[in-house]
Amino acid sequence: MARILVVTQGGLAQELVRGAHTIAGQSDRLETVSLAWDESPVISERKVAAALEEGIQDGEADQGVLILTDLPGGTPFNVAAKFARPGRVEVLSGVNLAMVVRLCCPGCRERSVGELAAWLEEKGRQSICRYQPGAPVESDPACG
C-alpha cells in the first residue's frame, strides 16, 4: 500500500483530510505535514524528511509515497520535489478535497504509487467544473 502525505502551508492539509474522513470514512494511510507560513525552506525540508523517514521506518511505504501539495512552485511543492523519485516518491500538486476523498476509497490500496499518482491526477482534473445555469449538474461518485 502506498503512503500518502498531504503537505501544505497553514492548516489546509489537516482540513482536507478531516473533510475526506467526514465524507468517505477514516483512512489510516493519509498523513499531513503543515508548514508554517513564515518558516524557512530548510525547516520545511526537515519536516517533510522526518515524515518520510518515519513512514519508511514503520514499514508503511512498501509501495512508495505519494506527496500531495497545494500550489506548483510554492514552498510545499518545492520542498517535496527534492524528495521525488519516480515510481517510489511521487509528487502531485493542486490537491483538492475531491482528490483526498478518493484516497479514502478501498480501490486505491492496490495501486502502485505511480499508478495512484496518474489516476489521482486525472480524477482531480475531472472534479473541476464550471457551473452553467440550467445545465444538469452530475455528481461524480467519490470512489469511481
N, C-alpha and C positions, 0 to 999 in steps of 0.2 A: 504494500500500500504506500502510495506517495504521501509525503507530509506536506502540509500547506502552511505557509507563513503569510499573513496579511500585514504588510509594512506600510505605515503611513505616518504623517506628522499629526500631532494632536491626537484626539480620541476617535478619529474616523474608523480605524481598524476595529476597535472594540465594538463600536456601534454597528458596523456592517455584520460582524459575527453575531452579535446579540440579536439583530434583526433576522438573520438567517436562521438562527436557532428557534426564534419565535415562530417563524413561518414554516420551517421544514423539520424541526426537531433537532435535538442535540447531535453534535458530531465531535468526536474526540480528536479528529485529525486537523482541526482548524486552530491555529495559534496566532497571536497578534504580537507585533512589536510596534510600540509607539515611540516616535522620535519627537523630542521637544522642538518647538519652532526655533528656539534660539541656541540649540546645542551645535557644537562643531561637527563637521563631517567625520572627524576622527572618532568622536564619541559615538556617533550614529553607526559607524562601521563596526565598532566594538560590540554594540548591542546586537546587531544582525549576526555577527560572527559567533557571539555567545549563544544565540538562539539556534543557529545551525549546528554548532558543536554539541549542544545539549541533546538535540534530536539524534545525532549520529551516535553519541554515547549510549543513549537509551535504546538504540536499535530501531527507532521509529522511521527511519528514512531508507528502508530496504529497496524501495522503488524510486528513490530520488526525492527531491524537494522542489515544490513549485512556490515561488515567491510572487505575490501579487502586490503591486504598488499603485498609487493613485495617479500621478502625472508623469508622462515620459519627460525625462530631463530634470525632474525635481530631485531633491535630496534623497528620498527613499529609493527612487529608481536608480540614481547614480551609485548609491551605496550597494544596492542589490546586484547591479550589473557587474560589480567587481568580483562577485562570487559565482557568476554564471558559468556553467559547464554544460554544454548541450547534451541532453539525454540524462543528465544527472541533477543539475540545478538549473531550472528554467525560470526566467523572469518574464512576467506579463504585466503590462501597465494598463491603466484605465479601469481599475477594478470598480465594479458597481454591485449593488445589492443582488441583482438577478444572478450574477456570476457566483457570488458567495452562497446563495441559496442552492444552486445546482451542486455545489461541492458537498452538501449535506445528503445528497441522494445516494442510495446504495450502489447504483450502476457505475459510479465514479471509482469505486475502490479497486477494480480490476485493471484499470488503465495504467500504463507506464506514465512517467512524468512527462515525457514528450507528447504522448497521445493526449494526455489530460490537458496540457497547455494548448494544443491545437484545437481540441474540442471546445475548451472554455473560451478561447478567443472567438470562435465562430458563434457560440451561444451569447457571448457578450455583445457582439455586433447585432445579433438578431433581437436582442432585448431593447434596442433603441428604436423608438418610433415617433413619428410626428403625428399629433392628433389632427385629424381633418373633420370638422363639424359635419355631421350627417353620415359619415362613413362608419361602418361597423368596427368595433374595437375587439380584436381577437385576443383572448387570454392564452398566453404561452404556458403550457404545463411546466411546472418547475423542474421536474425530473425528465422531461422529454428530450 
